[in-house]
Amino acid sequence: MPYLFSYGTLQQEEVQLSTFGRRLNGVPDSLVGFVITQLKITHPEVLATSGKEFHPIARATGQRNNRVPGTVFEVTEEELKHSDRYEVDAYKRIETTLESGKSAWVYVEATET
């Protein structure tokens, strides 16, 4: 099963129940080479689910000394699709290696290239 790393609202029980239909069990870990900024959410369904107008969003720095703490969860492929529908277009899902050495999917800032 794949791993999903969250540093934001996917850690909230109400968001997990709404998005995955279950409460996820996870362990602490960190995203390496990123910092947190804030994103104003305008999507009504996401606002209703999270209860928060501003969500954290990870921005790549490429500097290994930058860390974003969070939680890594084991999820199914189908649950990854559910999380894709929850996240707004400002996020993109990438696969990365966490501080623990575990390979996981994470939503980070989607930047134009």
Secondary structure by P-SEA (a helix, b strand, c coil): cbbbbbccccccaaaaaaaccbbbbbbbbbbccbbbbbbbbccaaaaaaacccbbbbbbbcccccbbbbbbbbbbcaaaaaaaaaaccccbbbbbbbccccbbbbbbcccccc
